[in-house]
Amino acid sequence: MEFVNSIVSGFLFWMMQACALYNNWWPMLAALMYVLVPMPCLFFGGGSTQFLTSRDGGGWINAAKFLTGASAMGSLAIPAILRHAGLIETGAMFIEFTSFFILVCTVMCFHRATLDEDW
């Protein structure tokens, strides 16, 4: 549980920093996509990320892979779209990208740790 708390506090810190530094709360819209990223794993994969790296197909498995990828790309697209629309500053967009990078690195480390038998 400590691991999950560190993930949430790490990327939320960067997201709040992007909002507070530029006095604009539009970047928090990307948090919606961060909530949507693990949902296909929970609903279609039984809470495991094993199906994402498998070659097994099927309607629901392929749909889960697509939804995971679409929501992950949405996490990057929302800050870029908000910057293009002029709603946020360039610095806030790059801070949001840093938040996404921290989240992805942490999830990849967690995925790797769950694959190891020694844990």
Contact map, one row per residue, 1 for C-alpha under 8 A:
11111000000000000000000000000000000000000000000000000000000000000000000000000000000000000000000000000000000000000000000
11111100000000000000000000000000000000000000000000000000000000000000000000000000000000000000000000000000000000000000000
11111110000000000000000000000000000000000000000000000000000000000000000000000000000000000000000000000000000000000000000
11111111000000000000000000000000000000000000000000000000000000000000000000000000000000000000000000000000000000000000000
11111111100000000000000000000000000000000000000000000000000000000000000000000000000000000000000000000000000000000000000
01111111110000000000000000000000000000000000000000000000000000000000000000000000000000000000000000000000000000000000000
00111111111000000000000000000000000000000000000000000000000000000000000000000000000000000000000000000010010000000000000
00011111111100000000000000000000000000000000000000000000000000000000000000000000000000000000000000000000000000000000000
00001111111110000000000000000000000000000000000000000000000000000000000000000000000000000000000000000000000000000000000
00000111111111000000000000000000000000000000000000000000000000000000000000000000000000000000000000100110000000000000000
00000011111111100000000000000000000000000000000000000000000000000000000000000000000000000000000000110110000000000000000
00000001111111110000000000000000000000000000000000000000000000000000000000000000000000000000000000100000000000000000000
00000000111111111000000000000000000000000000000000000000000000000000000000000000000000000000000000000000000000000000000
00000000011111111100000000000000000000000000000000000000000000000000000000000000000000000000001101100000000000000000000
00000000001111111110000000110000000000000000000000000000000000000000000000000000000000000000001100100000000000000000000
00000000000111111111000000010000000000000000000000000000000000000000000000000000000000000000000000000000000000000000000
00000000000011111111100000000000000000000000000000000000000000000000000000000000000000000000001000000000000000000000000
00000000000001111111110000100000000000000000000000000000000000000000000000000000000000000011101100000000000000000000000
00000000000000111111111111110000000000000000000000000000000000000000000000000000000000000001000000000000000000000000000
00000000000000011111111110000000000000000000000000000000000000000000000000000000000000000000000000000000000000000000000
00000000000000001111111000000000000000000000000000000000000000000000000000000000000000000001000000000000000000000000000
00000000000000000111111100000000000000000000000000000000000000000000000000000000000000011001000000000000000000000000000
00000000000000000011111110000000000000000000000000000000000000000000000000000000000000000000000000000000000000000000000
00000000000000000011011111100000000000000000000000000000000000000000000000000000000000010000000000000000000000000000000
00000000000000000011001111111000000000000000000000000000000000000000000000000000000000000000000000000000000000000000000
00000000000000000010000111111000000000000000000000000000000000000000000000000000010000110000000000000000000000000000000
00000000000000100110000111111100000000000000000000000000000000000000000000000010010000010001100100000000000000000000000
00000000000000110010000011111111000000000000000000000000000000000000000000000000000000000000000000000000000000000000000
00000000000000000000000011111111100000000000000000000000000000000000000000000100000000000000000000000000000000000000000
00000000000000000000000000111111110000000000000000000000000000000000000001100110000000000000000000000000000000000000000
00000000000000000000000000011111111000000000000000000000000000000000000000100000000000000000000000000000000000000000000
00000000000000000000000000011111111100000000000000000000000000000000000000000000000000000000000000000000000000000000000
00000000000000000000000000001111111110000000000000000000000000000000001101100000000000000000000000000000000000000000000
00000000000000000000000000000111111111000000000000000000000000000000001100100000000000000000000000000000000000000000000
00000000000000000000000000000011111111100000000000000000000000000000000000000000000000000000000000000000000000000000000
00000000000000000000000000000001111111110000000000000000000000000001001000000000000000000000000000000000000000000000000
00000000000000000000000000000000111111110000000000000000000000000011101100000000000000000000000000000000000000000000000
00000000000000000000000000000000011111111100000000000000000000000001000000000000000000000000000000000000000000000000000
00000000000000000000000000000000001111111110000000000000000000000001000000000000000000000000000000000000000000000000000
00000000000000000000000000000000000111111111100000000000000000011011000000000000000000000000000000000000000000000000000
00000000000000000000000000000000000001111111111110000000000000010001000000000000000000000000000000000000000000000000000
00000000000000000000000000000000000001111111111100000000000000000000000000000000000000000000000000000000000000000000000
00000000000000000000000000000000000000111111111000000000000000000000000000000000000000000000000000000000000000000000000
00000000000000000000000000000000000000011111111000000000000110010000000000000000000000000000000000000000000000000000000
00000000000000000000000000000000000000011111111111100000000010010000000000000000000000000000000000000000000000000000000
00000000000000000000000000000000000000001111111100000000000000000000000000000000000000000000000000000000000000000000000
00000000000000000000000000000000000000001111111110000000000000000000000000000000000000000000000000000000000000000000000
00000000000000000000000000000000000000001100111111100000000000000000000000000000000000000000000000000000000000000000000
00000000000000000000000000000000000000001000101111111000000000000000000000000000000000000000000000000000000000100000000
00000000000000000000000000000000000000000000100111111100000000000000000000000000000000000000000000000000000000000000000
00000000000000000000000000000000000000000000100111111101000010000000000000000000000000000000000000000000000000000000000
00000000000000000000000000000000000000000000000011111100000000001000000000000000000000000000000000000000000000000000000
00000000000000000000000000000000000000000000000011111110000000000000000000000000000000000000000000000000000000000000000
00000000000000000000000000000000000000000000000001111111000000000000000000000000000000000000000000000000000000000000000
00000000000000000000000000000000000000000000000000001111100000000000000000000000000000000000000000000000000000000000000
00000000000000000000000000000000000000000000000000100111110010000000000000000000000000000000000000000000000000000000000
00000000000000000000000000000000000000000000000000000011111011000000000000000000000000000000000000000000000000000000000
00000000000000000000000000000000000000000000000000000001111111000000000000000000000000000000000000000000000000000000000
00000000000000000000000000000000000000000000000000000000111111100000000000000000000000000000000000000000000000000000000
00000000000000000000000000000000000000000001000000000000011111110000000000000000000000000000000000000000000000000000000
00000000000000000000000000000000000000000001100000100001111111111000000000000000000000000000000000000000000000000000000
00000000000000000000000000000000000000000000000000000000111111111100000000000000000000000000000000000000000000000000000
00000000000000000000000000000000000000000000000000000000001111111110000000000000000000000000000000000000000000000000000
00000000000000000000000000000000000000011001100000000000000111111111000000000000000000000000000000000000000000000000000
00000000000000000000000000000000000000010000000000010000000011111111100000000000000000000000000000000000000000000000000
00000000000000000000000000000000000000000000000000000000000001111111110000000000000000000000000000000000000000000000000
00000000000000000000000000000000000010010000000000000000000000111111111000000000000000000000000000000000000000000000000
00000000000000000000000000000000000111111000000000000000000000011111111100000000000000000000000000000000000000000000000
00000000000000000000000000000000000010000000000000000000000000001111111110000000000000000000000000000000000000000000000
00000000000000000000000000000000000000000000000000000000000000000111111111000000000000000000000000000000000000000000000
00000000000000000000000000000000110110000000000000000000000000000011111111100000000000000000000000000000000000000000000
00000000000000000000000000000000110010000000000000000000000000000001111111110000000000000000000000000000000000000000000
00000000000000000000000000000000000000000000000000000000000000000000111111111000000000000000000000000000000000000000000
00000000000000000000000000000100100000000000000000000000000000000000011111111100000000000000000000000000000000000000000
00000000000000000000000000000110110000000000000000000000000000000000001111111110000000000000000000010000000000000000000
00000000000000000000000000000000000000000000000000000000000000000000000111111111000000000000000010010000000000000000000
00000000000000000000000000000000000000000000000000000000000000000000000011111111100000000000000000000000000000000000000
00000000000000000000000000001100000000000000000000000000000000000000000001111111110000000000000000000000000000000000000
00000000000000000000000000100100000000000000000000000000000000000000000000111111111000010000100110000000000000000000000
00000000000000000000000000000000000000000000000000000000000000000000000000011111111100000000100000000000000000000000000
00000000000000000000000000000000000000000000000000000000000000000000000000001111111110000000000000000000000000000000000
00000000000000000000000001100000000000000000000000000000000000000000000000000111111111110000000000000000000000000000000
00000000000000000000000000000000000000000000000000000000000000000000000000000011111111111100100000000000000000000000000
00000000000000000000000000000000000000000000000000000000000000000000000000000001111111100000000000000000000000000000000
00000000000000000000000000000000000000000000000000000000000000000000000000000000111111110000000000000000000000000000000
00000000000000000000000000000000000000000000000000000000000000000000000000000000011111111000000000000000000000000000000
00000000000000000000000001000000000000000000000000000000000000000000000000000000011111111000000000000000000000000000000
00000000000000000000010101100000000000000000000000000000000000000000000000000010011011111101100000000000000000000000000
00000000000000000000010000000000000000000000000000000000000000000000000000000000001001111111100000000000000000000000000
00000000000000000000000000000000000000000000000000000000000000000000000000000000001000011111110000000000000000000000000
00000000000000000100000000000000000000000000000000000000000000000000000000000000000000001111111000000000000000000000000
00000000000000000110110000100000000000000000000000000000000000000000000000000000000000011111111100000000000000000000000
00000000000000000100000000100000000000000000000000000000000000000000000000000011001000011111111110000000000000000000000
00000000000000000000000000000000000000000000000000000000000000000000000000000000000000000111111111000000000000000000000
00000000000001101100000000000000000000000000000000000000000000000000000000000000000000000011111111100000000000000000000
00000000000001100100000000100000000000000000000000000000000000000000000000000010000000000001111111110000000000000000000
00000000000000000000000000000000000000000000000000000000000000000000000000010010000000000000111111111000000000000000000
00000000000001000000000000000000000000000000000000000000000000000000000000000000000000000000011111111100000000000000000
00000000011101100000000000000000000000000000000000000000000000000000000000000000000000000000001111111110000000000000000
00000000001000000000000000000000000000000000000000000000000000000000000000110000000000000000000111111111000000000000000
00000000000000000000000000000000000000000000000000000000000000000000000000000000000000000000000011111111100000000000000
00000000011000000000000000000000000000000000000000000000000000000000000000000000000000000000000001111111110000000000000
00000010011000000000000000000000000000000000000000000000000000000000000000000000000000000000000000111111111000000000000
00000000000000000000000000000000000000000000000000000000000000000000000000000000000000000000000000011111111100000000000
00000000000000000000000000000000000000000000000000000000000000000000000000000000000000000000000000001111111110000000000
00000010000000000000000000000000000000000000000000000000000000000000000000000000000000000000000000000111111111000000000
00000000000000000000000000000000000000000000000000000000000000000000000000000000000000000000000000000011111111100000000
00000000000000000000000000000000000000000000000000000000000000000000000000000000000000000000000000000001111111110000000
00000000000000000000000000000000000000000000000000000000000000000000000000000000000000000000000000000000111111111000000
00000000000000000000000000000000000000000000000000000000000000000000000000000000000000000000000000000000011111111100000
00000000000000000000000000000000000000000000000010000000000000000000000000000000000000000000000000000000001111111110000
00000000000000000000000000000000000000000000000000000000000000000000000000000000000000000000000000000000000111111111000
00000000000000000000000000000000000000000000000000000000000000000000000000000000000000000000000000000000000011111111001
00000000000000000000000000000000000000000000000000000000000000000000000000000000000000000000000000000000000001111111101
00000000000000000000000000000000000000000000000000000000000000000000000000000000000000000000000000000000000000111111100
00000000000000000000000000000000000000000000000000000000000000000000000000000000000000000000000000000000000000011111111
00000000000000000000000000000000000000000000000000000000000000000000000000000000000000000000000000000000000000000111111
00000000000000000000000000000000000000000000000000000000000000000000000000000000000000000000000000000000000000000001111
00000000000000000000000000000000000000000000000000000000000000000000000000000000000000000000000000000000000000001101111
